[in-house]
């Protein structure tokens, strides 16, 4: 292993150890919780675009209650379809020859 690679790995390990010490303040009563997370998650793509042009709009509410807000945010974000809907692929097979048919010849 070269010296520069060794130094890079050591620096990354040090940053990882320091990030383990980071602490997030706990939310208080009245801070955003599950329902607000659900709404924020649903509006996240719109908020992302608007946050590029405004300093007052954020995708993610901070401070929040914690895990319930995160859960609601992920549920709201998944309402857009996730990403599995774009991975659909159709394969056509001719019944007589049992060969794959290209999409151009299906008409």
C-alpha positions as a printed NumPy array, in Angstrom:
array([[  0.   ,   0.   ,   0.   ],
       [  1.413,   3.368,  -0.966],
       [  2.008,   6.09 ,   1.559],
       [ -0.613,   8.466,   0.122],
       [ -3.282,   5.764,   0.213],
       [ -2.332,   4.944,   3.812],
       [ -2.621,   8.61 ,   4.821],
       [ -5.998,   8.914,   3.084],
       [ -7.377,   5.865,   4.864],
       [ -6.045,   7.107,   8.193],
       [ -7.647,  10.531,   7.658],
       [-10.992,   8.954,   6.729],
       [-10.867,   6.693,   9.78 ],
       [-10.145,   9.729,  11.966],
       [-13.093,  11.633,  10.512],
       [-15.324,   8.617,  11.055],
       [-14.27 ,   8.441,  14.705],
       [-14.901,  12.164,  15.179],
       [-18.34 ,  11.935,  13.572],
       [-19.268,   9.266,  16.127],
       [-18.914,  11.932,  18.81 ],
       [-21.41 ,  14.282,  17.165],
       [-24.591,  14.712,  19.149],
       [-27.928,  15.988,  17.959],
       [-30.072,  17.842,  20.45 ],
       [-33.333,  16.073,  21.287],
       [-36.556,  17.647,  20.142],
       [-39.056,  19.151,  22.527],
       [-42.82 ,  19.009,  22.766],
       [-44.234,  20.919,  19.823],
       [-41.367,  20.181,  17.433],
       [-42.234,  18.422,  14.152],
       [-43.197,  14.763,  14.567],
       [-44.68 ,  11.967,  12.422],
       [-47.425,  13.874,  10.57 ],
       [-45.127,  16.799,   9.764],
       [-42.476,  14.316,   8.592],
       [-45.04 ,  12.665,   6.323],
       [-45.988,  16.018,   4.798],
       [-42.353,  17.14 ,   4.466],
       [-41.429,  13.856,   2.808],
       [-44.258,  14.184,   0.306],
       [-43.201,  17.742,  -0.511],
       [-39.443,  16.973,  -0.5  ],
       [-38.891,  17.02 ,  -4.299],
       [-40.666,  20.361,  -4.566],
       [-38.807,  21.692,  -1.524],
       [-35.492,  20.621,  -3.04 ],
       [-36.084,  22.699,  -6.151],
       [-37.349,  25.698,  -4.164],
       [-34.421,  25.493,  -1.71 ],
       [-32.024,  26.072,  -4.598],
       [-33.467,  29.572,  -5.007],
       [-34.354,  30.453,  -1.403],
       [-32.43 ,  30.43 ,   1.86 ],
       [-35.599,  30.091,   3.962],
       [-36.919,  26.806,   2.514],
       [-35.493,  23.481,   3.693],
       [-36.382,  19.883,   2.808],
       [-35.976,  18.555,   6.327],
       [-37.294,  20.176,   9.52 ],
       [-34.699,  20.68 ,  12.234],
       [-34.961,  20.248,  15.196],
       [-37.576,  17.503,  15.156],
       [-38.782,  14.76 ,  17.51 ],
       [-36.455,  12.177,  15.989],
       [-37.193,   8.719,  14.702],
       [-40.928,   9.261,  14.243],
       [-40.263,  12.315,  12.094],
       [-37.686,  10.333,  10.091],
       [-40.162,   7.472,   9.602],
       [-42.88 ,   9.865,   8.427],
       [-40.42 ,  11.62 ,   6.124],
       [-39.458,   8.332,   4.458],
       [-43.101,   7.278,   4.084],
       [-43.973,  10.623,   2.515],
       [-40.987,  10.428,   0.204],
       [-41.946,   6.918,  -0.883],
       [-45.372,   8.218,  -1.944],
       [-43.664,   9.453,  -5.116],
       [-43.115,   5.847,  -6.194],
       [-39.69 ,   5.088,  -4.793],
       [-37.537,   4.009,  -7.715],
       [-38.73 ,   0.51 ,  -8.443],
       [-41.394,   1.704, -10.866],
       [-38.753,   2.831, -13.349],
       [-37.004,  -0.54 , -13.369],
       [-39.775,  -2.344, -15.278],
       [-38.634,  -4.118, -18.411],
       [-40.729,  -6.201, -20.788],
       [-39.363,  -9.126, -22.736],
       [-41.449, -10.485, -25.607],
       [-41.023, -14.122, -26.681],
       [-42.515, -15.556, -29.837],
       [-44.729, -18.559, -28.967],
       [-43.864, -20.533, -32.08 ],
       [-40.094, -20.094, -32.285],
       [-39.54 , -19.487, -28.549],
       [-37.162, -16.677, -29.444],
       [-36.94 , -13.194, -28.118],
       [-38.7  , -10.612, -30.297],
       [-37.448,  -7.035, -30.551],
       [-39.874,  -4.255, -29.682],
       [-39.766,  -2.805, -33.214],
       [-41.306,  -5.93 , -34.791],
       [-44.227,  -6.301, -32.376],
       [-46.728,  -4.084, -34.249]])
